[in-house]
Amino acid sequence: MARRERGGWAPQGAGGGWFLGFIGALVYYLHTHSGTFWLVLVALVKAIFWPAFLVFHVLGLH
């Protein structure tokens, strides 16, 4: 944790929320893509990059 200059703790970012989102996405994608090693690898990649897909579709860039 980061200390403030005058004491106390500085507020941190939303890293924990992103980590929980990653774990949730990983569980979901592993459930739908289980089987071979390559499908598990695809699930891992999708779990890592799901925020980019979300922003892409929400902004309607396609």
Protein Blocks (a to p, Z undefined) as FASTA:
>chain_A
ZZdfkgpjddddfklmmmmmmmmmmmmmmmmmgcifklmmmmmmmmmmmmmmmmmmmnop
ZZ
